[in-house]
Amino acid sequence: MLVSFLNSFMSYLMVMLVIVVVAGVATAIGINMAKKKASRNEAVAAIKGSNE
């Protein structure tokens, strides 16, 4: 009985770990993309400002 419970517990723990890792990677990619977009927008604004 205890072995069955530990087996189920470890199974759910592994699923939770995979979900946390995927969420962490998605968050890191999103932050990286947001920073790139912000720096690109600043560069475009600087170029437009120097032309006027």
DAHU-V313714 format. One record per residue. N is the residue number from 0. RES is the residue in one small letter. OMEGA is omega as a letter, one per 40 degrees, with the letter a starting at -180 (* if undefined). Layout:
n: <N & N>
res: <RES & RES>
omega: <OMEGA & OMEGA>
This chain:
n: <0 & 1 & 2 & 3 & 4 & 5 & 6 & 7 & 8 & 9 & 10 & 11 & 12 & 13 & 14 & 15 & 16 & 17 & 18 & 19 & 20 & 21 & 22 & 23 & 24 & 25 & 26 & 27 & 28 & 29 & 30 & 31 & 32 & 33 & 34 & 35 & 36 & 37 & 38 & 39 & 40 & 41 & 42 & 43 & 44 & 45 & 46 & 47 & 48 & 49 & 50 & 51>
res: <m & l & v & s & f & l & n & s & f & m & s & y & l & m & v & m & l & v & i & v & v & v & a & g & v & a & t & a & i & g & i & n & m & a & k & k & k & a & s & r & n & e & a & v & a & a & i & k & g & s & n & e>
omega: <a & a & i & i & a & i & i & a & a & i & i & i & i & i & i & i & i & i & i & i & i & i & i & i & i & i & i & i & i & i & i & i & i & i & i & i & a & a & i & i & i & a & i & i & i & i & i & a & a & a & a & *>
